[in-house]
Amino acid sequence: MSKQQNTVNLSLNGEYKNWLKTLKQKVLSTQLKAAVQVNSTLLAFYWELGEDIVRRQTQANWGEGFLKQLSKDLMSDFPEIKGFSRRNLELIRQWYTFWSDNGAIAQQPVAQLTQIPWGHNQLIINKCKSKQEALYYVQNTIKHGWSRSVLTHQIESGLWQREGQAVSNFSTTLPAVQSDMAQETLKDPYVFDFLALTQNYNERELEKGLTEHITQFLLELGAGFSFMGKQFHIQVGQRDFYIDLLFYHVRLDCYVVVELKTVDFEPEHAGKLNFYIRAVDEQLRKEGDTPTIGILLCKNKDKLVAEYSLSDMQKPIGVSEYQLTQSLPENLQSQLPSVEDIEQGLETKR
């Protein structure tokens, strides 16, 4: 039997007609026409519709033309509701199926899914490889109010895989509640793919680039960071010192000292950062502030060396790597011509 025959016969199918009548009554009873702008009402209806579609396609022999006919019937009665196109019905089915494959997790996120826009929902299930990862982005979109473009950036930069992965001594230097929250604020690596630096950039150039793109930098750092200044001056004894970047974290209620290193991590880097943290605690920290924490951003690190270096430190410090770009895999980068190759090519054409 052809797809077209299935569609024609479906319009005469008694079971389908009874279900369609019930579905149309549900649309009217939930006042969808007036609630199209009310996201939670719309998505709660989409979830029930997705469940209905999956069950009917499993149990009823309605053929390949089911969604095409359903779209035609619903759009005929509700032409002002754009969500009944065949493509959107397919997306509703895909959305429901993604979350309902595992019964243990199927019901738990439903209330959360209805709190973010339909476009965000589609973006998440299309770009995430697992329900655990997808739920992370649902929860953080609700928590931080991410726009679709910000959500796209966070997923494509692998925030879920990077968050909380830095080496730190927070568990031994901070109270448990603050330790867990502080650890969650750290990523490894940080991705600064919005910077355009020369191959032999120095720390001042890196610092300048980050502060010139402070909005993107704050986005990469995460929610809660408030920028206080660069080359922040402190005086200890008769000497002047300058902190690369100083922030205040409004959720942790503490200062955050960020030191940048364009070289691999060395134990002495942690010692200097420990000194800066103590100075900030002594000179800037006020009543109600929690202990200042430090973040050391370096080009590369040996995890074991970093762990050894932080094990006896008295101040809370986290060590992370940073990447200037992750736009090309290493195997492709190695195939690209070097600057010298390009220059030689230009020379031969002169």
N, C-alpha and C positions, 0 to 999 in steps of 0.2 A: 504493500500500500504506500502511495506517495505521501510526501509531507503535505502537499496541497489538499489531498483527500482527507488526511487526518484533521486538518484545520476546518474544512467544511463540515465533516461529521461531528466535530467537537461542538460546533454551534448548535447542533441538534441533540447533543448528549444530555439526558435528563440530570444525571449526577452533577455534571459541570454547570448546568443552568441553575440548579439549586444552590450550589456553592457560590456561584457568581452573584446570585441575588443576596445571599448572606453577606458576602464581601462588600457589596455596594452599600448595604445597610450599615455595615461597620464604618465605612468611610463617612457616611452621613452622621452617624451617631457620635463619632469622634470629632465632628465638625472640622474635618481636615481642610476644607476650603478656606476656613477662617484661621486655621492653625498652621498654614504652610510656613509661616515665619517663626513659629514656636518649635524650636529644634527638638526638644525632648518628646513632644507629642508626635511629631512626624516620625522620628526614629523609633519610638516605641511601636508605632504602627508598622514601620518597615520590618522590624524584627518579627512581629506576628505574621506579616505577609510572607517573609522569607521562610519561616517555619511551615506555613501553609503550602507554599509552592514546593518545597522539598518533599513534604509528606505526600502531597497529591501526585507529584511526578514518580514517587516511589511506589505508591499503592494503586494508582489508577492508570489504565492503559490509554492515555490521552494523546500519545504520539508526539512527534517532533514539533508540531505547530502549536503546542500548548501556550507558550509565552507570547507568541505572535498574536494568537486569538485573544488571550487575556488582555494584552496591551490595547488591542483594537476595541474591545468591549468597554474597558475602563475609560479610555480616552474619549470614547463616544459620549459617555454620561458625564465625565468630568474633564472637559477640554482645557480648563484653566489650570489644572494640576499637572505640571511638567514631569512629575516623578513616575508617571505610568507609561513612559516609552518602553519599548522592548529592551533597549540597552540598559535602562535603569532597573528594570525587573531582573535582568541577568546579574547586575551588580548587587542587587538586594539578595538574590540567591547566593551569590559568591560570598558576600559579607556574613550571612547567617551560617553558611557551611564552614567558613574559616573558623568561627568561634565555637561552633557546636560539634565539631569532630570529637572533642574530648569532653565527655559529660561532666567530669570533675570541675572543669574550668568554664563550661558553657554558660551557666547561670550567673556566676559571680561577677563578670564584668559588664553585664547587660546594662545595669543602671548607670555605669560610668560611660559606656558607649554613647548613650543618649545625651550626655553633657557636652559633647564636642560636635562640630558641624559634620554634615554628611561627607563633604569633600575631604575633611581630615580623616574620617573613618576609611574612606577609599584609599587615600594615600598610605595610610599605615598598613593595611593588609596587603597592598601591592608591593611595598618595599621591605616588609619585615619577613624574616624566614621562620619565625616561631611565634607561638602565642605569648610566650613569656616576654619576648622582645616587644611584640606589639602592645601588650598590656602596659609595659614600662612607658611607652610613648603616649598611650592614652592617658595614663595617670599624670604624667608630667605636662601634657598639654592642658589638662584641667588645672593643675597646680600653678603653672606659670602663664597661662593664657597665650600660648604660642600662636602666631599667625601661621597660615599654611606655608609661607616661604621660610619662616624660622623652623617649623617642623621638618620641612624638607632638608634644610641644612643640617639639623641635628641628626636625622636618620642617615643621611649620606656621609656625614663625618664619623659615623659609628659611635655616637655618644654612649649608647647602652653598653658597648663592649669596653669603653675607656673609663667610664665613671667609677670612682672608688678604687682604681687599680694601682695608684701610686704607692711607692714604698714610703712608710712613715713610722713615727714612734708615738703616734697619737694615743694608742691604747695604754701606754705607760706614763704619759705626761699630761693627760687631760682626764677630767671626770667622764664616766662611761657615756652619758647622754651626749655631751659635747664631742667626745671622741668619735662616736658613730657618725654624727652629723658632719663633723669636719672631714672625716675620711670620704664621705659621699661627695663632698664638694671638689675633691681632687680627681683629676683624670690622668691617664697615662696611655699614650702620649697626648699632649696638647697639639692641636692642628692649626697652624697659622698660615693657611693657604690663601689668605687675602693679602699677604705681603709679597712684594716684588723686590728681592734683594739680590745683590751681586753674589757671585760664588764665594768670594773671600770677605764677607761682611764681618764687622766687629760688633761688640756688645752695644756700643753707642748707637750704631745704625739699627740694630735689632730693637733696642729700646725706643728709638725715635719712630721707627715704623709702627710699633705697637701703640704708642700714644697718639700718632697721627690717625690711626684707625681704631680709636679707643672703643667705638661702638661695637665693632666686630670682635675686638679683644674681650670686652666685657661679656659678649654673647658666648664666646668660647670658654671664658672662666666659669660662667654659670650665674644663676640667679642669686642676688643678695650682695654682690660686690659693688662697692661705691669707691670711685677713684679719688684718691687724696693728693697724688702728685708723683712726679718722677724726679730722680736725683734729690730725694727728700733729705734736707739737711738736719743732722743731729750733731751735738757737740758732747764729747765725753772727755772729761779732764780739760786739757788745753788743745785737744785735737778736733778737727772737723772730719765728719764722715758723711757719706751720701748714699742713701738707700736707692737702689735702682727704681723700684716702684712700690708705692705704699697704697693700700686699700683699707677700707673698713667694711666688714661684713655685717649687714644689718640683721641677718637671721642668727648668726653665731654671736653677735654683740662683741666683736673683737677686731683688733687691727690685724691685717695680713701683710706681711713683708714678703715681697717677691724679688728674688735675685736671679739675674740672667747670666748664663755662661754659654759661650759659643764653642766650648771645648767639652770633652768627656768629663764626667763627674770625678772629682777628687775629694778625699776625706777633708782636706782643709777648707773646701767650700762650705761644708756643713758647720765648721767651727766659726767662720766669719758670719754666717747667717745666724748662728746661735748668739753671737755678740750683738748683732743688730736687734734681735728679738728682745734681749734683755734691756737694751737701751730704750726701745719703744715702751716696754712695760714700765720702766722707771720714769720716763719723761712724758709719755702721752696717755697711758692707760689711766682711766678715771674710775671712780666708784661705780659699780654695776657692769663694767666691762669684764669679759672673761679673758683668760690668758691669750696673749698675742701668739699667732701661729706664723710659721714661715713656709714658703714654697720655693724650692730651688728648681729652676728650669734649666736643664742642660741638654747638650746636643745628643749625648748618649750616656748610658750608665750601665755599670755592672751591678745587677740587683744585689748580689751577696756583699759586695763592697759597700753599697749604700746601706744595707741593713746593719753591717758591722759598725759603720760610721755613726749611725743614729742610735745604736743600742744603749749607750751610756750618756747621751745628750739629755740635759735637764729641761730643755725647751722643746715645744712641739714643732716638728719639722717634717715636711713631706718632700720627696724628691721625684720629679717627673722628667721625662724626655719631651722634646717638642719636635714637630715636623713642619717644615715650611710649605710642603705640598704633598698631597697623596693622590694627585690627579692621574699619574701614570704608574703602572706597576714597574718594579725594578727591571724585569726582563725586557720591557719596552724601552725604559730609559737607557739601558745599555746599548740599544740598537740605534739610538739617536746620534747624529754627528756632534762632535765636541765643538767648542768655540774655535779651537785651532783648526779643525777640519774645515769649518765654514770660512775662516779667514784665508786658508790656503786655496780654497775653491774660488774665492773672490779674486785672489791674486792672479790665478791662472787665466781669468777671463779679462783681465785688464790689457 
